[in-house]
Amino acid sequence: MKAPDTEKRYSLRALEPEDVDFMFLCETDRNAFDQSDYVAPLSRRMLSDYALSYDADPFHAGQLRLVIEDTTDRHPVGLADLYNISAHDATAMAGIIVHPDRRRRGIATEALRQLAGFCRHTLHLDVLAAIVDVTNTPSLRLFDKAGFTRAAVIPRWRRLGDSRNDVIFYSLDLRQ
């Protein structure tokens, strides 16, 4: 009889300079770019500078980028971001991106669960939140499945081309 699988298939780890090419692949994915707040594409140089100046104190930096790694082969499969981190309010915003070739495998769900645990137990945050465009069905499903509450609809928040889309503001109470 086979023992139950207790090993995590994916884990979160600190960003390394070697991750720049992978970050570039994720950040230049057209769908991801449309869902971000960037107004111009990020360059490899900008990503390299960010990786080299990595600040392990998210309260000082106000943000933290973690690599989602496949524990079987140690390859990066996605990125998990915390931003607008507030020590005063004990809150942060979350973002998840999985490489297009690795989507629909439960990676984002597992990473978001781990990210929430990290925020609660290590950073001692009370609330984790996210903003998701109403047209981003996979992300809507992800945050719904992860137990986030649809706290508000913000009309016409995100511009996509010539149109404006509503977004859902999600919130997760980490004290529960």
ABEGO torsion letter per residue (X at the ends): XBBBBABBABBBBBBBAAAAAAAAAAAABAAAAAABABABBBBAAAAAAAAAABBABAAAAGBBBBBBBBAAAGBBABBBBBBGBBAAAGBBBBBBBBBAAABGAGAAAAAAAAAAAAAAAAAGBABBBBBBBAABAAAAAAAAAAGBBBABBBBGABBBEABBBBBBBBBBBAAX
